[in-house]
């Protein structure tokens, strides 16, 4: 596996940056996600044609965690950066506490037999219910559909989550684009413990991230030894 770096990037709080706070850290979640997408990209965009080789998530407004194949570099002097090499040594059976924000989707057939689309797992679980009952059923759908998705990820990525993993923070976002329809995606927050079943496979998937919308703050799983 390539060398990885785990880091924290916090926007500086000095007077010049305070004047830009409304642009750098907008109040609405959609605007803040769009701004953060550009800000974090700036830490890794060393060439115009660079492809994304990092994951990130917002810890709180103006503070981000990153996992990358290169150390972040701050050409505009906007951040306080703190990063270190990420070299966990894992064995089969290790118990880890984890936190994950993910865009959890499922493939569903489209109008044509040769086409499919990705559906939000929560909305997919609710679509068979009468519209007037969906709001009441949403909380159960978040937990049930979220855990089902996470167990599927674990089967492919060398880990087994505990049955009581907490699933919360369901958020639907709509980001405007200069051209075309707005970008729509949702996210779920997972917190709990897992058991490693295939250390090498797990670490490879950890570096790649889980789910979709990785460019917009989803997919980074943070881990630590379970107590």
Secondary structure, DSSP 8 states (H G I E B T S, - for coil): ----EEEEEEE--SHHHHTTHHHHS-SSHHHHHHHHHHHHHHTT--STT----EEEEEEETTEEEEEESS----TT--EEEEEEE------TT-EEEEEEEEB-EEEEE-SSTT-EEEEEHHHHHHTTS-GGGHHHHHHHHHHHHHHHHHHHHHHHHTEEE-TT-EEEEEEEEEE--SSSS-EEEEEEEEEEEEEES-HHHHHHHHHH-SSB-GGGT---EEEEE--
